[in-house]
Amino acid sequence: MNLLVYLIVAAVIGYIATEIMHDRSNLVINIVVAVVGAFLAGYFLSPIFKVGTINDAITIPTMLVTLLGSVILLAIVRFFRRRR
């Protein structure tokens, strides 16, 4: 059950991140963006804000840090796509 809740929350966070960055993608990509964004946020943003990610617990602060990590991930991907 926890995995199902995690995937639903990841899908919602990924969807919000793709909407913020005006990038269209499907459900699977949204989940991948949120999960990878959570890992990225865990390494770089969690020590700064002293808040975990959705990998630790699903709370409002952890979802915001994961969302920020997902938006940063999408910005990095967009930067490299434009360079080509």
C-alpha positions in Angstrom: 0.0 0.0 0.0 2.9 2.4 0.8 4.3 1.9 -2.7 0.9 2.8 -4.3 0.7 6.0 -2.2 4.3 6.9 -3.1 3.6 6.5 -6.8 0.4 8.5 -6.6 2.2 11.3 -4.8 5.1 11.1 -7.2 2.7 11.4 -10.1 1.0 14.5 -8.7 4.3 16.2 -7.9 5.7 15.3 -11.4 2.5 16.7 -13.0 2.8 19.9 -11.0 6.5 20.2 -11.9 5.8 19.7 -15.6 3.0 22.3 -15.5 5.3 24.8 -13.8 7.9 24.2 -16.5 5.3 24.2 -19.3 6.4 20.8 -20.4 3.9 18.2 -21.5 4.5 14.5 -20.7 2.6 11.4 -19.7 2.0 9.7 -16.4 5.1 7.5 -16.4 7.4 10.4 -17.2 5.8 12.5 -14.4 6.5 9.7 -11.9 10.1 9.3 -13.1 10.6 13.1 -12.9 9.3 13.2 -9.3 11.4 10.2 -8.2 14.6 11.4 -9.8 13.8 14.9 -8.5 13.4 13.5 -5.0 16.8 11.9 -5.2 18.3 15.1 -6.6 16.7 17.1 -3.8 17.9 14.6 -1.2 21.5 15.2 -2.2 21.4 18.9 -2.8 18.4 20.6 -1.2 17.7 18.5 2.0 20.9 19.6 3.7 20.2 23.3 2.8 16.5 23.3 4.0 16.9 20.6 6.7 13.9 18.8 5.3 13.7 15.3 3.8 12.1 14.2 0.6 9.1 12.0 -0.2 11.6 9.1 0.0 11.6 9.8 3.8 8.0 10.7 4.6 5.1 12.2 2.7 4.4 15.6 4.3 3.9 19.1 2.9 7.5 20.2 3.5 8.9 17.0 1.9 6.6 17.4 -1.1 7.7 21.0 -1.6 11.4 20.0 -1.5 10.7 17.1 -4.0 8.8 19.5 -6.2 11.7 21.9 -6.2 14.1 19.1 -7.1 11.8 18.0 -9.9 11.6 21.6 -11.3 15.4 21.8 -11.2 15.7 18.5 -12.9 13.3 19.6 -15.7 15.3 22.9 -16.1 18.5 20.9 -16.5 16.9 18.6 -19.0 15.5 21.5 -20.9 19.0 23.2 -20.9 20.7 20.2 -22.5 17.8 19.7 -25.0 18.3 23.3 -26.2 22.0 22.9 -26.6 21.5 20.2 -29.2 
